[in-house]
Amino acid sequence: MSSAALELGTAGRRVYIGKLAGTSVFDPLGDRVGKIHDVVVTFRLNSPANVIGFVVEVGPRKRVFMPLTRVTSIEAGSVITTGLLNIRTFKQRPLETMVLSELFDRVVTMNDGSGQVKILDVAMERRRPRDWVISKLHVQRQKSASIFSRGGETLTVSASEVSGLLKADSNQAATALLQHTEDMRPADLADFLHDLPIERQMAIAQQLPDSRLADVLEELGDDDRVAIVSGLEANRAADVLDVMQPDDAADLVSELPEAQAQTLLSLMEPEEAKDVRRLLSYEESTAGSLMTTEPVILGPDATVAQMLADVRREDLPASLAMVAFITRPPQETPTGMYLGMVHIQRALREPPQTLLGTILDRDIEAVSPEAHIATVTRLLATYNLTVLPVVDEDEHLLGAVSVDDVLDALLPEDWRDFDDEVTDRLMARSIDG
């Protein structure tokens, strides 16, 4: 993009949308109001696609629509708006296309018969005041069987020179989207995927590493993650379930049709499948159905240094990293006799060589796997805990219930969308007040 301002009143200006992603949006006073998340266009028969506005990210999990009528200029590194934004959460309409989410990496066909090309970037160009259209595509030729194939060559063509812009291809690459989301936390990437069509969700899911996809599935709602797992090849789906937290894997498997669930369980690693089957045996809304079978477990002769090393594991959720459970051997669930827990704050105040058995907290009440979620919630709140031990009648540790699992169970199934609605009402109230 040129360093000069791309004023909306100047005809013929061209902006490449790939460079707009993440660009800050400012009001007339220079205050930052958000950043560009995507560009919205509508296609018309025998006419260029019309750019109707931007999707602006104004806060965590909050995106709003900003029509071009609210944009006064597009500059290098910034978009200037009139300052008037509709605070209603953006919902894509059936006739709208998201350029970054849906057009980037789409494979289309050159009308001159020279083969297929993949879209790397899209240019929007001004025709009249407040009237922008999709004019150019920066593309890369795809390899073909022809000896004259020029696979890998990049070129810029007019949008009218290709066909297939409206065709969704679930097998197309998602390279640009992956680059756009590689720094996102799993919860933010899950929110991003939630807003995409299923074809784009699958395109990204197919290319994510198993561990990354597992983290994202743990954050997605039931409908989205069931759709994604159902769209994966069975062996790949089983591999992803293997690296999920057992309780999340069990929740997901429980939402699948019985035949599909049994197939995936048979393809999982035996030990992982055993944990999932055990969790599925408990009644819904009980400690057993909510718990994970893989908290931090150590013996009484382990040291503070060993505990601190274990809680540093990158794959360990923050809630589970706050406590180590101390048991007699074996240290895999179901364990030997449960002895107590050691809080990380207590461990940090002790010398590294201190034995965990000497600093046990024995006062926290463990729960049975049949305990109702109401009991678990009360104990977590009473003792300000992030995780609670679950033991059987012989005092063997079966697992632990974390506060985030309790919250997921207590909130409505559509809490991710409900959160946006609450935000809308609060923001509207603050403006009105």
C-alpha positions, -999 to +999 in steps of 0.1 A: +000+000+000+013+035-008+024+056+021+001+083+009-034+084+021-059+066-001-087+091+001-122+078-006-128+109-028-100+100-052-111+079-082-091+049-093-074+042-060-066+006-054-061-011-020-050-047-016-071-063+011-044-086+024-026-055+036-058-043+054-060-073+077-052-061+112-051-024+102-062-001+131-094+019+128-094+054+143-122+080+149-118+116+138-101+125+171-074+099+166-087+074+191-083+038+181-117+020+180-106-014+167-089-032+138-100-046+105-109-083+107-124-088+072-139-071+042-175-078+031-186-079-005-217-089-025-216-105-059-239-093-087-247-110-120-223-098-148-210-070-126-179-066-103-183-077-067-194-047-046-175-038-014-201-029+012-180-025+043-155-039+069-159-062+098-141-044+127-128-062+158-136-038+187-127-060+216-122-096+227-148-118+209-166-087+196-169-078+159-191-051+144-200-041+109-187-007+095-202+003+062-181+022+037-204+052+043-187+055+077-151+055+062-135+088+054-101+076+043-078+046+041-042+054+049-010+034+053-015+015+086-049+031+095-085+035+084-103+067+095-140+065+103-166+091+111-167+077+146-202+063+143-203+025+148-232+002+151-225-018+183-245-048+172-224-079+167-218-086+130-237-116+116-230-125+080-260-125+057-265-153+030-256-130+001-225-117+017-190-130+011-160-124+035-129-117+014-102-128+038-121-158+052-137-171+020-118-158-011-081-160-001-066-194-012-097-202-033-087-221-065-104-205-095-102-211-133-087-187-158-113-179-186-086-180-213-081-218-208-046-215-192-056-235-162-063-230-125-049-203-102-050-198-064-060-164-051-032-149-029-046-113-026-076-093-037-077-056-047-106-033-041-108-002-063-128+030-061-152+038-090-173+066-075-176+083-041-183+055-016-184+030-044-157+003-043-155-030-062-133-060-064-111-052-094-079-073-094-067-106-081-031-115-073-029-152-081-006-182-084-008-207-112-014-243-101+005-272-115-012-294-141-003-325-161+005-304-191+042-302-201+036-265-206+024-260-171+038-229-154+029-239-119+041-215-092+041-184-114+023-154-098+005-127-118-022-101-113-054-104-133-087-087-135-115-103-114-135-107-147-107-130-161-115-159-137-146-180-129-154-198-097-152-169-072-185-180-058-177-217-057-168-230-022-142-257-023-137-277+009-103-290-003-087-257-010-057-247+010-060-224+039-025-210+040-034-173+043-060-179+070-035-200+089-009-172+088-036-148+099-045-169+129-011-185+139-006-162+169-042-165+182-049-183+215-070-214+211-101-197+224-097-168+199-091-192+170-122-211+181-142-179+180-128-171+146-137-205+132-172-203+147-179-174+123-167-192+092-187-214+068-182-251+074-162-254+042-136-229+055-137-245+090-127-278+075-101-263+052-083-249+083-089-279+104-073-302+078-041-282+080-038-276+118-015-299+137-033-325+159-024-307+191-034-273+179-067-286+165-073-305+198-069-272+217-093-255+194-119-282+196-118-280+234-129-243+231-156-247+204-193-253+210-208-287+205-223-281+170-190-267+155-167-294+169-191-323+161-192-310+125-154-307+122-147-341+138-174-357+115-157-341+085-123-355+093-110-389+082-116-414+110-080-421+118-072-384+119-102-377+142-090-404+166-055-390+166-069-356+176-091-371+203-060-388+217-043-355+225-074-337+239-080-335+276-099-367+285-129-349+298-132-328+267-127-358+245-154-376+264-178-346+260-172-346+223-176-383+218-209-382+238-223-358+212-215-381+182-238-408+168-232-441+187-217-459+157-193-431+149-183-428+186-175-465+189-155-464+157-134-435+169-129-451+204-117-483+187-091-463+167-078-443+197-048-453+217-060-480+242-050-460+273-066-428+260-098-447+250-100-463+284-100-430+301-127-416+278-149-447+282-146-444+320-157-408+319-186-417+297-199-442+323-208-414+348-241-396+349-243-362+334-237-332+358-217-353+382-181-349+393-172-381+374-186-367+341-168-334+345-134-345+358-101-349+339-082-381+346-048-363+340-042-338+368-007-333+383-001-364+405+031-370+425+042-392+454+049-379+489+087-383+484+087-361+453+103-326+458+091-291+453+115-289+423+098-319+407+064-304+412+074-270+397+088-289+367+056-308+362+033-278+364+054-260+337+041-285+311+029-266+281-001-288+275-013-284+311-044-261+315-038-232+339-065-244+363-048-278+368-013-262+372-023-246+405-023-278+425-004-312+427-023-342+441-002-364+463-009-402+464+006-435+471+018-455+440+006-459+414+005-423+402-018-429+373-056-428+379-070-447+396-041-441+419-030-455+453-043-439+485-050-402+481-030-382+507-037-346+501-028-317+478+000-291+475-009-256+463+016-240+440+018-208+462+029-230+491+054-248+470+069-215+458+076-205+494+096-237+501+132-247+492+134-268+460+144-300+480+114-299+503+094-332+502+058-327+491+046-351+518+057-325+545+036-296+531+003-313+524-030-296+526-053-323+541-082-300+549-098-298+514-127-322+511-125-346+482-157-355+463-170-388+450-176-393+412-213-393+419-213-359+436-236-334+419-222-303+401-239-281+428-217-297+455-186-293+434-194-257+427-200-249+464-167-265+474-147-247+447-163-213+458-159-220+495-122-227+494-113-204+464-100-234+445-094-239+407-095-277+410-110-303+433-100-340+438-124-368+430-119-401+449-136-435+450-150-452+482-115-466+489-099-431+487-081-437+454-078-406+433-099-409+401-093-374+387-100-338+393-127-313+385-115-279+373-134-246+376-134-241+338-152-275+333-178-265+359-184-231+342-188-249+308-214-272+323-233-244+341-234-219+312-260-223+284-249-243+254-249-212+233-230-191+258-204-180+232-232-162+213-250-152+244-219-134+256-220-111+226-256-103+232-249-094+268-220-072+256-244-055+231-269-047+259-242-034+283-226-012+256-260+001+246-268+009+282-235+027+288-241+048+257-277+056+265-267+064+301 
